Amino acid sequence: MRCVSSLVASAAFVLSLATTTANSQSLPAATGLPAVSGLNGSLSFDGTHLSNVDFLSATGSISIPISHSFGLQLDAGLAGNDGINGGGGGAHLFWRDPGVGLLGLYGGYLSADSVLAGASSHVWSPAVEGELYVGRLTLGGTLGADILQSGGNSATSFASSAHLAYYLTDDLVMRLGHRYAFESNTGLLQIEAQLAQLPVGGLSLYGSGVLSENGDLGATGGIKLYFGESGKSLIRRNREDDPLQWWQYAFLALSGRWQRCTDGSHWNAITRSCPPGTRLRPSPGF
């Protein structure tokens, strides 16, 4: 029932925002532009504080035009802190018209060490993803599953996300999102600003706030380098070049399970429990 409730919440979130803005935004219109304007990529580096966990991450992607209407993006990244390290990536195969939206398939993978009582964890995340472009507004989301394996045990959880991005200017965007993963809900607010054009692309700074249903508060700050056509605005980069990356959201969701029990052991994300006679330490907050 939790996954159904989260699906309904994600859908209601997107639909309510779409209804609110429908009267003030022009309807999508086909542009005839290609799904991917040309070979391009990005690199981002950030730091995150989430409750009692701090970690650094680096993520890269490359987007490739397959045909006029279809594109492929490959993602890869690393993240970690003292004793907790992970890496992963993803692949997006999609149809897109930059004036209408995006529809595609996504497959993600995450490997993390020392997350669950010293064991290695592996997460596979197949999903369908989509976006709708309405003026300065982007509505999007994913539907899929998170398949978690750790210490000889495995669990499969429904996973979904919904996000809204509104471009205050062509180079300044505010994103509001909801993610359901590992039977837990997480909300996110992000601002990204492209500050400079480089000979090989663009440079932006971003900051995010995160709130999970168990009370964990977090913040992320980082820098992103875009590679490709110089002089392109942020809204064009996001709609013509670089779809959202998803693997690090699984890492962030799993990091919420790095809390320790009162005996010092890690909370088990598969059994959703602490060892007998112990309980989760209260979250110290942000």
ChimeraX attribute file (.defattr): number of C-alpha atoms within 10 A of each C-alpha:
attribute: neighborCount
match mode: 1-to-1
recipient: residues
	/A:1	6
	/A:2	12
	/A:3	18
	/A:4	10
	/A:5	11
	/A:6	22
	/A:7	20
	/A:8	11
	/A:9	17
	/A:10	22
	/A:11	16
	/A:12	13
	/A:13	18
	/A:14	21
	/A:15	13
	/A:16	11
	/A:17	14
	/A:18	18
	/A:19	10
	/A:20	11
	/A:21	14
	/A:22	14
	/A:23	9
	/A:24	10
	/A:25	14
	/A:26	13
	/A:27	13
	/A:28	15
	/A:29	14
	/A:30	10
	/A:31	10
	/A:32	12
	/A:33	14
	/A:34	20
	/A:35	25
	/A:36	29
	/A:37	21
	/A:38	16
	/A:39	15
	/A:40	22
	/A:41	21
	/A:42	20
	/A:43	18
	/A:44	19
	/A:45	18
	/A:46	18
	/A:47	18
	/A:48	23
	/A:49	17
	/A:50	23
	/A:51	22
	/A:52	17
	/A:53	17
	/A:54	17
	/A:55	18
	/A:56	17
	/A:57	19
	/A:58	19
	/A:59	21
	/A:60	19
	/A:61	23
	/A:62	18
	/A:63	25
	/A:64	20
	/A:65	18
	/A:66	16
	/A:67	12
	/A:68	15
	/A:69	17
	/A:70	19
	/A:71	23
	/A:72	21
	/A:73	24
	/A:74	19
	/A:75	23
	/A:76	21
	/A:77	20
	/A:78	20
	/A:79	22
	/A:80	21
	/A:81	14
	/A:82	8
	/A:83	9
	/A:84	19
	/A:85	19
	/A:86	21
	/A:87	21
	/A:88	22
	/A:89	22
	/A:90	22
	/A:91	22
	/A:92	24
	/A:93	20
	/A:94	22
	/A:95	22
	/A:96	24
	/A:97	24
	/A:98	25
	/A:99	19
	/A:100	19
	/A:101	21
	/A:102	21
	/A:103	20
	/A:104	18
	/A:105	18
	/A:106	22
	/A:107	19
	/A:108	23
	/A:109	22
	/A:110	23
	/A:111	20
	/A:112	23
	/A:113	18
	/A:114	15
	/A:115	25
	/A:116	23
	/A:117	17
	/A:118	14
	/A:119	14
	/A:120	18
	/A:121	22
	/A:122	19
	/A:123	24
	/A:124	21
	/A:125	24
	/A:126	20
	/A:127	20
	/A:128	18
	/A:129	22
	/A:130	19
	/A:131	22
	/A:132	22
	/A:133	22
	/A:134	21
	/A:135	18
	/A:136	15
	/A:137	23
	/A:138	22
	/A:139	23
	/A:140	22
	/A:141	22
	/A:142	23
	/A:143	20
	/A:144	19
	/A:145	21
	/A:146	24
	/A:147	18
	/A:148	21
	/A:149	19
	/A:150	22
	/A:151	13
	/A:152	8
	/A:153	10
	/A:154	15
	/A:155	14
	/A:156	16
	/A:157	18
	/A:158	20
	/A:159	25
	/A:160	25
	/A:161	26
	/A:162	25
	/A:163	22
	/A:164	21
	/A:165	20
	/A:166	19
	/A:167	19
	/A:168	13
	/A:169	13
	/A:170	15
	/A:171	18
	/A:172	19
	/A:173	20
	/A:174	19
	/A:175	18
	/A:176	18
	/A:177	21
	/A:178	24
	/A:179	24
	/A:180	28
	/A:181	24
	/A:182	24
	/A:183	16
	/A:184	19
	/A:185	20
	/A:186	22
	/A:187	18
	/A:188	17
	/A:189	18
	/A:190	18
	/A:191	18
	/A:192	21
	/A:193	21
	/A:194	21
	/A:195	13
	/A:196	15
	/A:197	17
	/A:198	15
	/A:199	10
	/A:200	14
	/A:201	20
	/A:202	23
	/A:203	20
	/A:204	19
	/A:205	19
	/A:206	19
	/A:207	18
	/A:208	18
	/A:209	18
	/A:210	22
	/A:211	20
	/A:212	20
	/A:213	10
	/A:214	12
	/A:215	16
	/A:216	19
	/A:217	21
	/A:218	22
	/A:219	19
	/A:220	18
	/A:221	18
	/A:222	18
	/A:223	18
	/A:224	21
	/A:225	21
	/A:226	26
	/A:227	22
	/A:228	21
	/A:229	19
	/A:230	14
	/A:231	13
	/A:232	16
	/A:233	18
	/A:234	24
	/A:235	22
	/A:236	14
	/A:237	22
	/A:238	13
	/A:239	23
	/A:240	22
	/A:241	29
	/A:242	22
	/A:243	19
	/A:244	14
	/A:245	20
	/A:246	20
	/A:247	24
	/A:248	25
	/A:249	14
	/A:250	22
	/A:251	22
	/A:252	18
	/A:253	19
	/A:254	21
	/A:255	20
	/A:256	24
	/A:257	18
	/A:258	22
	/A:259	22
	/A:260	20
	/A:261	19
	/A:262	16
	/A:263	13
	/A:264	14
	/A:265	18
	/A:266	22
	/A:267	25
	/A:268	19
	/A:269	23
	/A:270	18
	/A:271	10
	/A:272	10
	/A:273	14
	/A:274	19
	/A:275	14
	/A:276	6
	/A:277	8
	/A:278	14
	/A:279	16
	/A:280	17
	/A:281	13
	/A:282	13
	/A:283	14
	/A:284	11
	/A:285	12
	/A:286	14
